[in-house]
């Protein structure tokens, strides 16, 4: 029994070490390269994001124009650790286009089903019939989600505050469990992970309006 408890405690320490991080530091980045990559994304004809470290914000852009800003109250960056020791190389992550991005859990928009012949859906002088639902009514948002990339990079977003509209059943325990498995080396650890804390309104807006397979550019 004592051995089992000791093993469990050691596993918890490993998982906690894996989830550590430090405040995001602004890297030294060549301005010409940044402009080149921005121009490349602007000419793609698709929506894309900029993760601006100095502003601690995710910016949705299109054709070089800022569309929406999602600020973070906290932004940290970390690499996998085992027993407090950094694991893996310190590959450069700034000044690169991260693509394609995907949400975990994935974005699911619930559809409204209208049954033909149902009198309850018919508009009358006293009732409007079916009231079109809003995006927040159709899209449940988890209190914590990840933006993942094929090269084991990850941006984790933790929401603070009450989420308006539907809430995803997934809890923050799922993120803790992911850290736990990485700490045990059961699941491949992220080479680089940003951890952002956002107000629930901003985080929900980012989740609900997430484009299909967008690119990210991390800039100072």
Secondary structure, 3 states (H helix, E strand, C coil): CHHHHHHHHHHHHHHHHHCCCEECCCCCCCHHHHHHHHHHHHCCCCEEEEEECCCCEEEEEECCEEEEEEECCEEEEECCEECCEECCCCCCCCCCEECCEEEECCCCCCCCCCCCCCHHHCCCCCCCCCCCCCHHHHCCECCEEEEEECCCEEEEEEEECCCCCCECCCCCHHHHHHHHHHHCCCCCCCCEEEEEEEEHHHHHHHHHCCCCCCEEEEEC
